[in-house]
Amino acid sequence: MTPGDFQLWISIGTGLMSLGTAVYVVLTATSRDNSNAIKKIDERLLAVEARAARVEAEMRHLPDRDITHLLEKAIVELKGQISVMDERLKPVAEMAHRVHERMFEEQRK
């Protein structure tokens, strides 16, 4: 083998290595882009999971459907009792008004 043959084989090897490097760069560039996109999606997923956990924690102490129904029934019952008390207190209020009027009349005399 002559030195020209070695130079030929070295140039072919160097060219193939350059071509291989170029192909590798092209192929890994898209995987790096995808890797970055996946990292961003993972970060967003973690944020959404944290928000969902906070919402679940807040909802745990809220009343469920059955307790809400019991509360509604209790409120209706209280409204009825207040209406009854209102009717029972009307005569007392009228008597207080009469006593008040009588006191004013006595002071005028």
Secondary structure as the mmCIF struct_conf table of DSSP 4:
data_model
#
loop_
_struct_conf.conf_type_id
_struct_conf.id
_struct_conf.beg_label_comp_id
_struct_conf.beg_label_asym_id
_struct_conf.beg_label_seq_id
_struct_conf.end_label_comp_id
_struct_conf.end_label_asym_id
_struct_conf.end_label_seq_id
HELX_RH_AL_P HELX_RH_AL_P1 PRO A 3 ARG A 60
TURN_TY1_P TURN_TY1_P1 HIS A 61 HIS A 61
BEND BEND1 LEU A 62 LEU A 62
HELX_RH_AL_P HELX_RH_AL_P2 ARG A 65 ARG A 108
#
